């Protein structure tokens, strides 16, 4: 999946979610996805999200976030790009935790990769809301969260099912909107996320988690005014949940892949048309 005008000698620096790998490659996004595919989805599972990171020549066009000095992420990325420039097809820059150290402004393109290496490029990101208020505590009500981000209080609250992809894979029931959720989890004390990537799911899947777990979560959210989120389960849900179960896949509502940090939230929507060649392939 190379854009028009791209040269086969061009380099890419690719963040692979949910594994946190950052790899330099000359294969392009599609070639890299095929290279890393475990094989046919009839026999294997291995869906990923590939993020093409911005480059300035043969170096990252951004600064990695501070990690306390235990590794040189920038130096490692430059060395990996140099190795590919000299002839290697791929070279790992960071072998772990690439999501938390890569600023969201570095994201240039984002694609969904099915197990067999088939790609769907998401539409350009839309900035949904900057976060200017950073005062948060765990006892805030849902309405107080709305006011904290400068949004009107919804007339009716409904529970939503979110699949968190990074920094850890979770299924979460919440009565917050996506904007409220992103602000809350990147600001709440103790259980804070530096950055977050998630999607909203259309419906509960009782083959992934028992029906009783969803019902218990709804009851707890309804019973406690300050309870805003309830973890239903941990697991490899990116593999378990089909892409067509994501809100926004059929453009029935706003949805796609949300990414946020303490500065704001953006949405990478599904393309206007989902190619049939993508739709027919197994996950």
N, C-alpha and C positions, 0 to 999 in steps of 0.2 A: 504494500500500500504506500506508493510513493506519489507525492503531489506532482503535478505538471511542472516540468522544468527542473526537477531534482535530478542530480547526477548520481549514477551508481556508486561513485567514489565519495559521495557525501557521507558524513558520519551522523549517527544518532546516539544520544545518551538516553536510555530507557529505564524508567522506574517500573518494576513489576509488582503489582498489588495482587494478593495480600502478603507476598513473601518479603517485601522490602528490599529486594535486589535492585541495584543500579548497575547497568551493563552498557558499555560502549560497543557499538556494532557498525559494520558496513553493510549489513543485510537489509536495512530498511525495516519498518514495523512488521510487514507481512512476512518477510523472510525470517525475521527473528522469531515471530510467533510459530512459524512452521518448524524452525530449528529447535525450539524449546517444547514443542508439543509432545505429550506422552504417547500419541497415537490416536486411533479412532475412538470416538466417544461411545461406540458400541461396547468397548472393552475397558476404557480408562476414564478417569475423571481428572480434569485439570484446567478449569476455566480461570482466566486471569483478567486483570485490567492493566493495560499498557499505557504509560504516560510518557510521551515524547517531551523531553526537557529542552529548554532553550539553550542554544550554544552561541558563543561569540568566537567564531573560528574554531579552533581546536581546544576550547576550554569552556566551562560552564559560564553562561551569561548572567549569573546570579551568585549570591553568597549563600552557602549552606548555613543552616541555623547552628548556633553554638551548642556544643556537646560537652564542654568542659575540658577539651584538649586530649581525650583518650585516643583519637585518631585524627588524621588530616584528610578530611573528606574531599576538600578541593584538590589537594595534591594527588590523592588517589584517583580522582576523576580525570585529571589532566594526564596522569600516567597511563590510564586505561585508554583514553582517546588517542594518545601517541602510539600505543601498541597497535591499535587498529589501523591507524594511519600508515604504520610501517608494514602492514600486511596481514595481521590477524583478523579473523572474521568477527570474533567477539572477545571481549576482555572485561571481567568483572571489576567494577570500581568499588562498590560497597556490597558486602555479602549479607548485610542485615540492617534492619531499622532505617531503611532509606526513606520511608514515608515521613517519619517524624523529623528528619533532618533537612528535608527538601522544602523550601518555601513554596506556597501555592502559586506565587507569581511566576515560578519557573515553568509551570505547565503550559506547553505550547499546543499539543494535540492529545486527545484521550480516546482510546479505542477499547472496546470490549472484545476479548478473545475467547472463542469457544475452544473446547478441548482439542479439536483437530487442527487448530490454528486459523480458523476462519474469523475474520475481523469485521467489526462494525464501528465506524468512526462516529463519535458523538458530535452533536452540533456545537457551535462556538459557545463558550460559557457566558452566562448572564449574571451580573452582580445583582444579588437580591437585596442585600442590606449591609451597610457598614455598621460595625458595633462601636459606639462612642462611649457608652456607659459600661464601666467595668466593675461596679459594685454588686456583689452577689453573695447570698448566703443560702444554705440548704433549705431553710424554712420558708422561702418565698412561695406564695401561692402562684397558680398558673396566671391569674390576672396580673399579679405584680411582675411576673416575668414579661408579659406583653408590654406593660408600661415601661419596664426597664429598657426595652429595645425600641421604644417609641412607636409601637404598633397599637392599633385599637384592640380592645378586648373583644374576642369573638362572642357573638350573641349566643352561640351554642358550641359547647366543647364535645368533640367526639374522640374516641380512642383511635390511635393510629398504630400500625405495626411497622416498625423500622428494622431494616437489616443494616447493622453497622459492619463495614468492611475493614476500616482502619480507625484506630490503631490496634483493635482487637475485634474478632468476629463475634457478634452478638445478635440475638433477636431481642428487641426491646419493644414493649408496649408503652405508649406515652399519650398523654392528653395535651401535649404541646404541639404547635405547628413546627414545620421543619426549621424555620428561622429562629423560633424560640428555643427549640432543642439545641441547635448549634451554638447559640449564645450560652445556654445554661451549662452544657457539658464542657465548654472551653473556659468557663469562669467559676464553676462551683468549687468550693474548697475540698481538698482531700481526694476526690475522685476525678480530678480535672484531666481533660485531654488537651495536649498541646495543639493538635490539629485533628480533624475528624472527617471521614468520608463515609457516606451512608446513602441508602435509597429507601423509599417507602414502598411497601408491598401491597398489592391489591387485596389479598385475602389471606386468611389463615390456612396453612398447609398442615393437615393433621397427620401426614406421612413424615413430616420433619420433626414436629413436636406434638405431644399428646394434647388433645382438645382441652383437657382439664387445666393445663398450664396456662392457656390463653384465658380461660374463664376466671381462674384465680387472679390473674394479673388485672383484668378488668374490674373485678370486685374490689381489689385493694386500692386501685386508683380512685374508684368511686367513693370509697369509705374514708379516705384520708385527704383532706383539702390541700395539704402541703406535699402530698406524694405526686410527683410529676412523671417519673419514669419507673418502670419495673422490668428488670432483666428476666426474660423468659428462659433463655438457654444460651450456652456457648457451643460453638461447633463450626464446622467448615461449610457455612451456609452459602457462600458464593458458588460452591459446587452443587449444593443440594437444591437451590431455588433457581428455576429457569428464568432467563432474562425477560420472557414475556409476562412474568408475574410481577414485574416492577411497574409501579404507577408511572404513566407517561409513555409506556411502550406503544400503545395504540392511540396515544394523544387524547385519551378520555379525560385527562386532567393534567395539571402541571406536574411534571415529575421528571425523573432521570437520575443523575448522580450528583448528590450535593457534596461540596467540600467547604470546610470552614475552619477558621482559627479565631483567636480573640479579636481580630480586626474586622471580621465580616464573614459572609457566606455567599457562595456562588453556586449556580446550577448549570451542569452540563446536560442539556436536553437530548433526547433521542432525535435522530434526523427526521425530516419531514416524511420521508418514505423509507420504510424498512425493506431492503432488497429481498426478493423471494429467495435468492441464492443463499442468503444468510438464514432466513427463517426456516428453511427446510432441513438444515443441518442439525444433527443432535447436539445437545449442550456440551 
